[in-house]
């Protein structure tokens, strides 16, 4: 039982960055814009959090800096895809390459330097005495609790509010939404910026909680896993929670095998989450080959006002 609890706790720690990135991607893609720049945004979020925290010693300023830089990158992405109507796939790949290169340059002098502190944990004395639940939830950090709250808020926002209805409308049928008076371009800009901020927060969470020192390319492809998780979750925040922690558990299991003295090379154990990602994508593609994918109907389709499809 202790081993199971340790795996679940480690899965939550490993899966929380994936959850933030997936939620940000869901918000962006629900508005009809393909998000393939998660890897670059996560790396930029991590390096900016590291630089700011080491130079100021303030966790709050570090998070504010992450939000600011991620928002600027979101505006750039929105300008390219919404205003200039550039190819969304190319723009996403460019964002990944740009973020990876710039983060490596900015973080060169900060590599390997330990952070002066960590994200505070939210101790809940009432839960500590409850078997199993106390071991799982009594000492989680503040960002993890925020991710739980964010899942609930996003689910209610998308499915229970008029603003969420507007979001689904501009993702499914932007011409009709435009006719109804919804400012499609403005809404898309807003959701791209907010989604980018959440993806940047994913990188910051990975640095501040999961691996508290900057190393070049520290996300190790987790941004691409987040892109796949959007599909697994069928653009649903609650399913994103389950999917993120499932892949967090896969990442943790490989490490546990090494601790148990497994003779399998560590390189193969680190491949487990990525191999499972490919297999699940193949399975879902085969199983749902004759069913609706659940994706927004106008996802990836540029919208020019007065255009009719």
Order of alpha helices (4+ residues) and beta strands (2+ residues): alpha-alpha-alpha-alpha-alpha-alpha-alpha-alpha-alpha-alpha-alpha-alpha-alpha-alpha
